[in-house]
């Protein structure tokens, strides 16, 4: 079990994942969760903190608190994306984004699409130093990715458990998707409503896919990538049909992918070195096939 949890990955993968996650945070604040800023203007009586908020005695959100988090988190995330001071900046970003989520989810609605992203932010400070293009394997980085992957799959698997726990088998045969298609469906969704039994079959398939999602850990890398591509396709279809976005979850799901093969930073280094008339430093690629297991 320990060997699986700490399966080493190239440091370049950690560097790429770290950059992706930390660059997404300011994008999330500005575009996808900008509505949270409005909670600072709400009456304090409407604030019903989550259990963790009560345990930590977090303050009731005010306009000052919400704006302070917003304007502090954006520059800190951009700095953290560089990989410098990864522990100090990483823990700061996690703490602020964690409070941002507490503020978001303490007014009656709790989303589950940011759970895996929160886990990623929590474990990235422990992943150690990592540089783009560095192929040296790291167990600490492997654990960070594995923890994120487990969080991604728990999001699916526990969603299915919740559906069956609160909706029972009626969730499979009821009108859940039909109601969603009618209430917020796009034109393709309304067209699909004309197909008899489509929504019922889709509900069975959704729960089945969520319950079987842990299989991604027991297949070969190539098959794993195909399954993860299926996850992305599922979320693309969800957005196209009912405009529900799981972008934070999909960012965390990139922890399954060989991100070290996408090397824009290395390309920029070489291009800049070429302009200065000198040879770019050789990238370390000492990955040991025997120890660089897929996380």
N, C-alpha and C positions, 0 to 999 in steps of 0.2 A: 504494500500500500504506500509506504514512504517513497519507494522508488518511483511509483506512478505519480504521486503528488509533486515530487521534485524533479521530474524528468527534465533534463537540461534542454535549453533552446538557445539559439545564437543571440548574443547581446544585441545584434542589429535588429532582431525582431522586437525586443523590448524597447529599443530606441524609437522604432517606427510606431509601435502601439502607444507609447507614451506621448509622442508628438500628436498622434491622431486624437487621443482622448482629451489632452489638455487644450488642443485647438478647438475641439467641439464645445467645451464648456462656455467660452464667451459667445459662441454662435448660438448656443442653447439659450443663454440669458437674453440675448438681443432679439432672437427670432421665435424660438419655440416655447419658451417659458416666460416671456416678457409680461404676461398677464399676472404673474406672481407679485409684481411691483404694486399692483392695485390693492393687495392685502394690507399694505401699510396704511391705507386710508380707511380701512374698515373699523367699526367699533370693536373695542377689545372684548366685549361680551360675546361676540361671535366666534372668538378663538377657542377651539377645543383641541388642545395639543395632543398629539399621539402619545402613547405610553412612554416612549423614549424621551419625548419632550418634557413630560412630567417628572420622570426620574432624574433628568439632568437639570430640572428647574430652569428651563430656558425662558427668557423674558417674553412677554406678550409683544407681538410685532407692532412696531410703530413706523411712521413714515421715515424717521431718522435711521432706525435699525435696518429696515429693508434697503434703503438707498445706500447705506454704508456697506452692506454686504455686496450689493450690486456693483458699486464703483470700485470696490477693493478686489473682488473676485476676478473681474475681467483682466486687469493688468497682471495679477499674480498668475493666472492661468497661462497667459501668453509667455511669461517668464519661465514657468515650469515646462512649457513645451520645448524649450531649448535644452533641457536635460541638466542644466546647471543647478547646483544646490538642491538635488532631487529630493532629499529628505525634508529639508526645511520648507521648501515651496510646496512639495507634494502634500505634507500634512496640513499646511495652511489651506490649500485648495480643497482638500477633502473636508476639513472642519467647516469651512464657509459654505461649500455646496451642500453639505449635510444639513446645516441650518436652513439653507435656502429651500430644501425639500421638506423640512419640518414645517416651515411657514406655508409652503404650497399645499401640503396634505392635511392641515389641521383645521379645515373649514368644511368638513363633511364628505370629501371625495378623496380617495386614495388610489393613485395610479400605480401599476406594477411595471411600467415600462422603463423605470429608472433604477430598479434594484441592482441589476448587473453592472450598470455604470457606476453606481455608488461603491460596489465591491471593488471594481477596477481602481477607482480613486483611492480606496483604502489600502490596497496592496501594492500599488505602484511605488510608493516611497520605500518599500522594503526590497525592491527588485535590484538595487545596487546601480552602480554607474553603467551606462550603456551608450555606445556611440554608433551612429549610422555606418553600416559597412563592416562592422566588427563581427567576425564569425566565431569568436571564442564562445563556447557554451557556458551557460550560467544556470545553476540550480535554483538560486534565489529568484531569478527571472522566470524560470520554469514554473515555480510555485505560484507566482503572481498571475501568470496566464492561466494556470490550472484552476485557481480559485475563481477567476473571472468566468472561465468556461463552465464551472459547476453552477455558478450563479445564473448564467444564461439558461442552462438546462432546467434548473430549479424553477425558473420563471415559467417555463412551459409546463413542466410536470405538475407543479403545485396549482397552476391555473386549471388544469384538468380535474385535479382533486377537488378544488373549490366548486367547479361546475357540478360535479357529481354529488358533492356534500350538500350544497344548498339547493340545487335544482333537481337532483336525482336523475333518473332515466328520462324524466320529462324534458330535461334540457336537450336531450338528443332528438326527441320527437316533437318538441313544442315549436313555438313560433318565434324563437329568439332572433334568428337571422331575418326572418320575414319582417318582423317589427323594425329591425335595424335598417333593412333595405327601404322600407316605406318611409321611415322617419328621416334618415340622412343618406339614403342611397343615391348614387350617381345614375346617369342614364343607362350604363351597362347593367347596373344592379337591378334597375326596374325592368329591363329586358329579360334578365335571368329569372325574375319572378314568374314569368309566363311559362317556364319549364316545370311541369308537375314534379314534385318531390325533390327539386334541386336543393332547396334550403335544408331539408331534412337530411339528405345524403351528405351535404356539406358539413352539417353539425356533427354527424357521426365521424366524418373524416378528420375534423378539427380535433375532437377529443382523442381519437385514435393516434393522430400524429403527436399530440402533446404527451400522451402516456408513453409512447414509444421513443420519444426524443432522447432518452439516455443511451440509446443504442449507438449514438454518435461516438461514444467513448470506447466501443468494442469492435470497431471496424478499422480497416487499413486506411492510411492517410488519403489516398485518392478517393475512396468511397466516402470518407469523412467530408472532404471538400464538396462532393456532390450533394451530400445531405445538408451541409451548411448553405450551399447555393439554393437548395429547396426551401430552407428557412427564409432566406432573403426574398425568394419568389413569393412565398406566402404573405409576407408583409407588404410586398409591392401590390399584390392582388387586393389585400385588405384596404390599402390606401385608395386604390383605383375604384373600389366598389362602395366603401362607406367612409372614405377620407379620414380614417384613423391612422395616425402616424406612430410608429414605434422606433423612431430614429435613435433615441438614446440607447435602446436595447440593441439595435443593429450596430452601433458603434462598438459596444462591448463585445458583440459577437465576432468582430474582426479579430479577436484574440485567438480564434480557431485557424486563422489564415497565415500563410508564410509571408508576412508583411516585409520581411527583409529583402525579398526579391523586387520590391518596389523601392527604387533608390533615387528619388529626385534630389535628396540632399547630397549624396555622393556625386551625382552628375553636376550639380552646381559647384561643388568644391573643385572638381576637375576643370570645369569651364573657367572658374575664377583663376585657378592656377595657370591655365593656359594663357589667359589674358596678361598675367603678370610675367610671362615668359619663363616659368619654372615648372618642373614636373610635380604633379600632385602626389602627395605621400601615398604609398601603397596601402591599400586596405588590408586589415588583418583578416585572413580567411582560414583560420586554423581549426575549423570545426572538425571534431572527431566523430566519424560516422558511428562509432560504437556507443557514443555518449550523447549525441545530439538528437535524442528522441523527440517525436512530435508531441507537443503539449496539448 
